[in-house]
Amino acid sequence: MSVRTLSATLALSATLLGLGASTASAARPSSYELPGDPGGSKFEGIGFDARTQTHYVSETTGGEIHRGQLRSGAAAEWLRGDGTDGRWTARGVNVDSQGRVYVAGGPNGIDHPGAPDLWVYDRDGRLLAALRTGVPNAFLNDLVIGPDGAAYVTNSNAPQVFRVAEQHGQWSIKTWADATGTIETATGFNLGGIVVSPDRKALVVAQGNVGKLWRFDLRTGKATAVDTAGANLVDADGLVQQGTSLWVVRNFSRVLSTLRLAPDGRTARLLSATPTDPDRVLTTAKLAQGRLLVVDSKFDEATAVPPYQVITMNPPRR
């Protein structure tokens, strides 16, 4: 893509999403540059540590984790990939209240039998845990920190949610919920994005290949369909929740959908469906100081070429 085309499409996306000059300043860049490999890099997950104003981005091509500051326009490699700690690829990233960074491995354990499915690091990059689910064909996609402090992780190859917890220095991962018989596994990526409901009593999970949302009760683990009144949510990938606002990043559909989510997570109503940059496939996002930090995956490019970026958006609110 030419510089002129890139500038035009960025301007279009900024206009559609309400991104103005006021949000792009020396103190708050409008995009963040990611390092990449000479042969091309692709990206997916993002975590944000509000306490240190630090974002973490996962690279699927190699499993590197990149880290940057909110006030700096450039990120740097934080954790090496290509087999480091048994990690050849990485997907979802999240940060808990202690600054510990959780990394979901996607198909890492499928492509490399016996390799970990998930890792936990402290703020200094020290490995705290490298865990295997023990579940065949598990694709660990995205994760959220629950009200109990545990991490809940989706399986894109089965209707399952895993729970990752630490007790007395010992880490464990187990199948917390299995909705087989309730959620039909379809072709493609199934469970992906995950957030906590506004009342903090349930998890809301996206099933992107069929465009559905599911509610998992945190007390019982039972899954029920979220009533979305038929909203088109196909390609739902990353979910971001603040209060009763739910933003759905729909990757290859190139749409950011805004919904009003009931406090208990049982219903959601579509408020807007905003086109995003047609030359980007956006995957996951985190809210940081009122803006969405959104990963440009490069999934639409056979061989990815720079720039590799996290872009910013003003989330639509109604």
C-alpha positions in Angstrom: 0.0 0.0 0.0 1.3 3.4 -0.9 1.9 6.1 1.7 -0.8 8.2 0.1 -3.3 5.3 0.2 -2.4 4.6 3.8 -2.8 8.2 4.8 -6.2 8.4 3.1 -7.6 5.2 4.7 -6.3 6.3 8.1 -8.0 9.6 7.7 -11.3 7.8 6.7 -11.1 5.5 9.7 -10.3 8.4 12.0 -13.3 10.4 10.7 -15.7 7.4 11.0 -14.5 6.6 14.6 -14.3 10.2 15.8 -10.5 10.2 16.1 -9.4 13.9 16.0 -6.4 15.9 16.5 -7.1 16.3 20.2 -6.3 12.6 20.7 -3.1 12.6 18.8 -0.4 14.6 20.6 3.2 14.3 21.5 2.0 12.9 24.9 -0.5 10.4 23.4 0.5 9.0 20.0 -2.2 8.1 17.6 -0.4 4.8 16.8 2.3 2.7 18.3 5.0 1.0 16.1 5.8 -2.6 16.8 9.1 -4.4 15.9 8.9 -7.1 13.3 10.9 -9.9 11.7 12.6 -9.6 8.4 10.4 -12.3 6.9 7.2 -10.5 8.0 5.3 -10.5 11.3 1.7 -10.9 12.4 0.1 -9.9 15.6 -3.1 -10.5 17.7 -3.5 -9.9 21.4 -3.0 -6.9 23.6 -2.9 -6.4 27.3 -2.7 -3.1 29.2 -1.4 -2.4 32.7 -3.1 0.8 33.8 -0.9 1.2 36.8 2.3 1.5 34.8 0.6 2.7 31.5 2.2 -0.2 29.7 0.8 -2.2 26.8 1.9 -5.7 25.8 1.3 -7.1 22.2 1.6 -10.7 21.1 3.2 -11.8 17.8 1.7 -14.9 16.3 4.7 -15.5 14.0 7.2 -16.6 16.5 5.5 -15.9 19.8 7.4 -12.7 20.8 5.8 -10.3 23.2 6.4 -6.6 22.6 6.0 -3.9 25.3 5.5 -0.2 25.0 4.5 2.9 27.1 1.4 4.8 26.4 3.3 8.1 26.0 5.9 6.6 23.6 5.2 5.9 19.9 7.4 2.8 19.7 7.3 -0.6 21.4 10.2 -3.0 21.8 10.6 -6.7 22.1 10.1 -7.7 25.8 10.0 -11.5 25.6 11.7 -13.5 22.9 9.9 -16.1 20.9 11.0 -18.9 18.6 10.9 -21.5 21.3 11.7 -19.4 24.3 10.0 -21.0 27.3 8.5 -23.4 24.8 6.6 -20.6 23.0 6.5 -20.5 19.2 3.3 -18.5 18.9 1.1 -16.3 21.1 -2.5 -15.0 21.1 -4.4 -13.3 23.9 -2.6 -11.2 26.5 -3.9 -9.7 29.8 -2.5 -8.2 33.0 -3.7 -8.7 36.5 -3.8 -6.3 39.4 -0.3 -7.4 40.5 1.1 -6.6 37.0 1.5 -10.3 36.1 1.3 -10.8 32.4 -0.7 -13.8 31.1 -0.1 -15.1 27.5 -2.4 -17.6 25.8 -0.6 -19.8 23.3 -3.3 -20.4 20.7 -2.2 -23.6 18.9 1.2 -23.7 20.5 0.5 -27.1 22.2 -1.1 -28.5 19.1 1.7 -27.6 16.7 4.4 -28.6 19.3 3.1 -31.5 21.3 4.1 -31.3 25.0 4.8 -27.6 24.8 2.9 -25.2 27.1 -0.5 -23.7 26.3 -0.1 -20.6 28.5 2.5 -18.6 30.3 2.6 -16.2 33.3 5.3 -13.6 33.8 6.0 -10.9 36.3 6.6 -7.3 35.4 10.3 -7.9 35.0 9.8 -10.7 32.5 10.5 -13.5 34.9 8.7 -16.7 34.1 6.2 -17.6 36.8 4.4 -20.5 35.1 4.3 -22.4 31.9 1.1 -24.5 31.9 -0.5 -27.3 29.8 -4.2 -27.8 29.8 -4.1 -31.6 29.3 -7.0 -31.1 26.8 -6.3 -32.5 23.3 -6.5 -29.9 20.5 -6.9 -27.0 22.8 -6.5 -23.6 21.1 -6.2 -21.0 23.9 -7.4 -17.7 22.4 -8.3 -14.8 24.7 -8.4 -14.3 28.4 -9.8 -12.0 31.1 -9.0 -11.5 34.8 -12.1 -12.5 36.8 -13.4 -10.9 40.0 -11.7 -13.6 42.0 -8.3 -12.7 40.5 -8.1 -15.8 38.4 -7.6 -15.7 34.6 -10.3 -17.2 32.4 -9.3 -18.4 29.0 -11.3 -19.4 25.9 -10.8 -22.5 23.8 -11.5 -21.8 20.1 -11.6 -25.5 19.2 -14.2 -26.5 21.8 -16.9 -24.8 24.0 -14.6 -24.6 27.0 -13.3 -22.0 29.3 -10.2 -22.7 31.4 -9.3 -21.1 34.7 -5.7 -20.2 35.7 -5.0 -19.5 39.3 -2.1 -19.3 41.8 -2.3 -20.5 45.4 0.7 -20.4 47.8 3.1 -20.0 44.8 1.7 -22.9 42.9 0.0 -22.3 39.5 -2.7 -24.4 38.0 -4.9 -24.5 34.9 -8.1 -26.5 34.7 -11.2 -26.8 32.6 -13.6 -24.5 34.5 -16.6 -24.7 32.1 -17.5 -27.1 29.3 -20.6 -26.1 27.4 -20.7 -29.2 25.1 -24.3 -29.8 24.2 -25.2 -26.1 24.6 -22.7 -24.4 22.3 -22.3 -26.1 18.9 -18.8 -26.2 17.6 -18.8 -24.9 14.0 -16.1 -24.6 11.3 -13.5 -22.0 12.0 -12.7 -20.1 15.2 -15.3 -20.6 17.9 -14.9 -19.0 21.4 -12.6 -16.0 21.4 -13.0 -12.6 23.0 -14.1 -12.6 26.7 -15.0 -10.0 29.3 -16.7 -9.8 32.7 -20.3 -8.7 32.8 -21.1 -5.3 34.4 -22.4 -6.9 37.6 -19.3 -9.1 37.7 -21.3 -12.2 38.1 -20.7 -13.7 34.7 -18.4 -13.9 31.7 -19.5 -12.8 28.2 -17.8 -14.6 25.4 -17.8 -14.1 21.6 -18.3 -17.0 19.2 -17.0 -15.2 16.1 -17.5 -17.7 13.4 -21.3 -17.7 13.9 -21.6 -14.2 15.4 -23.0 -15.1 18.8 -22.4 -14.0 22.4 -22.6 -16.4 25.3 -22.9 -15.8 29.0 -21.1 -18.1 31.5 -22.3 -17.8 35.0 -19.3 -17.4 37.3 -21.0 -19.4 40.2 -22.2 -22.4 38.2 -20.2 -22.3 34.9 -23.5 -22.7 33.0 -23.6 -21.2 29.5 -26.6 -19.5 28.0 -27.0 -17.5 24.8 -26.9 -13.7 25.2 -30.0 -12.2 23.5 -28.6 -9.8 20.9 -31.9 -9.3 19.0 -30.3 -10.7 15.9 -27.4 -8.3 15.7 -24.8 -9.2 13.1 -21.6 -10.0 15.1 -20.0 -12.4 12.6 -16.1 -12.2 12.9 -16.4 -11.0 16.5 -12.9 -11.2 17.8 -11.8 -8.9 20.7 -14.3 -7.7 23.3 -14.0 -4.6 25.4 -16.4 -3.7 28.2 -16.8 -0.6 30.3 -19.9 -0.3 32.3 -22.8 -1.3 30.1 -20.8 -0.4 26.9 -19.6 -3.4 24.9 -17.3 -2.9 21.9 -16.9 -5.8 19.5 -13.9 -5.8 17.2 -15.0 -7.8 14.1 -11.8 -8.6 12.3 -12.4 -9.5 8.6 -15.8 -7.8 8.6 -13.8 -4.6 9.3 -16.4 -3.3 11.7 -16.4 -2.0 15.3 -19.8 -2.8 16.8 -21.1 -1.0 19.9 -23.7 -2.6 22.1 -25.5 -1.8 25.3 -24.9 -4.8 27.6 -27.4 -5.5 30.4 -25.7 -5.5 33.8 -26.2 -9.2 34.2 -24.9 -9.9 30.7 -28.1 -11.7 29.5 -29.0 -9.2 26.8 -27.2 -6.9 24.5 -28.6 -4.3 22.0 -26.7 -3.0 19.0 -26.2 0.7 19.1 -23.9 1.2 16.1 -21.7 -0.7 13.6 -18.9 1.6 12.5 -16.6 0.7 9.5 -12.9 0.5 10.3 -10.0 1.0 8.0 -10.6 -1.2 5.0 -6.8 -1.9 4.7 -6.5 -3.3 8.2 -7.7 -6.5 9.9 -8.1 -5.5 13.5 -8.2 -8.2 16.2 -8.2 -7.3 19.8 -8.3 -4.1 21.9 -8.0 -2.7 25.3 -9.3 0.6 26.7 -6.6 3.0 27.9 -7.3 6.5 29.1 -10.6 6.7 27.2 -9.2 5.4 23.9 -9.1 1.9 22.4 -5.7 0.5 21.6 -6.4 -1.9 18.7 -4.0 -4.4 17.1 -3.5 -4.3 13.3 -2.9 -8.1 12.8 -1.7 -8.2 9.2 -3.7 -11.3 8.8 -4.9 -10.2 5.3 -1.3 -10.2 4.0 0.3 -13.4 2.7 3.7 -11.9 3.7 3.3 -9.1 6.1 5.1 -5.9 5.5 5.6 -2.8 7.8 4.4 -0.7 9.3 3.4 -3.0 12.2 1.2 -1.0 14.5 -1.3 -0.7 17.3 -3.7 2.1 16.4 -6.0 4.2 18.6 -9.7 4.8 18.3 -12.2 6.9 20.2 -14.8 4.3 21.1 -18.3 5.2 19.9 -20.7 6.0 22.7 -24.4 6.4 22.5 
